[in-house]
Amino acid sequence: MADDTIQVQLEGWNEYFRRKIEFRWPPILRSWFPEDADDSLDWHWLFFQYVFPLADPRTFPTFEAPNWTDDERSCLDRYLRHAADLAKSTALTAPDGYKVSIPDLQSGDWEIEETKTAQDATVGFLAMFRQCYSPEELASFKRVYDLVSREAHNAGLSRETLRAWRGAHNGMRAKHLDHLIIVRANADGLAPDNLVARNASHPDTSKSPEQMLSTIFYGEAIHWGDKRSVIEDWDREHPFWGMKRRFDALRAAVQLGHLYVGFAGVVGRATGKLDDLDRPETD
């Protein structure tokens, strides 16, 4: 009797794009990360460089006579220390994911298998992440960016390199990186027009990373606060959607977390606190 089971394995668009593009510069600060972090680092920095005009932090100048106050220098030092700790966090480079199976199409029952970081490590990561993410934090990305940008202006340096980092930060808070990748790939002739107009991460069909992170922060992970009803609605709609939206929110945090660690390379060069940034060997 013939086997009537059909197995279908699909490849995501990002895997297709990944084979078509190349690094402009290698990931930095590799020694800050766990030994098994290579794939996560490569994925994020390949696509960051593809979507955004980020220059290699290794080329950023060291300021000769910056006019930072003692408190401002403490803020910059704190950002560097915190970014190094963030790089070591389990959730930032863990191979989290999920698999959905529908053994019986008629019953419509879904089997969801998750591979995820332990809850305590995830919550700890989100609390660490928020210190870079929230503009109210004294050593946040925004606060540190403003300090470096001010001194670049005072030194008469072009701030286009810095503005690219701010643009990447603002872009990934407003829109999912997957959608931004598709938009760029479409401009390069690698993705069809209909994929830009209709994809799971499109702003018309998906809440922004900023909105999703706010829900996770104030509805579950950090505070069981005024967003808890949104979390409850996710779970009532379907177990899959509750799981997926949590996953998407954490994924957005991980992506921004990698950007924050990368920006530490700029801060380290500007302050003269980091010279090497894991410079690759050259012939």
Buried (B, 14 or more C-beta within 10 A) or exposed (E): EEEEEEEEEEEEBBEEBBEEBEEEBBBBBBEBBBEEBEEBBBBBBBBBBBBBEBBBBBEBEEBEEBEBEEEBBEBBBBBBEBBBEBBBBBBBBBEBEEEEEEEEEEEEEEEEEEEBBEEEBBBBBBEBBBBBBBEEBEBBBBBBBBBBBBBBEEBEBEEEBBEBBBBBBEBBBEBBBBBBBBBBBBEEEBBEEEBBEEBEBBEEEBBBBBBBBBBBBBBBBEEEEEBBEBBEBBEEEEEEEBBBBBBBBBBBBBBBBBBBBBBBBBBBBBBEBBEEBBEEEEE
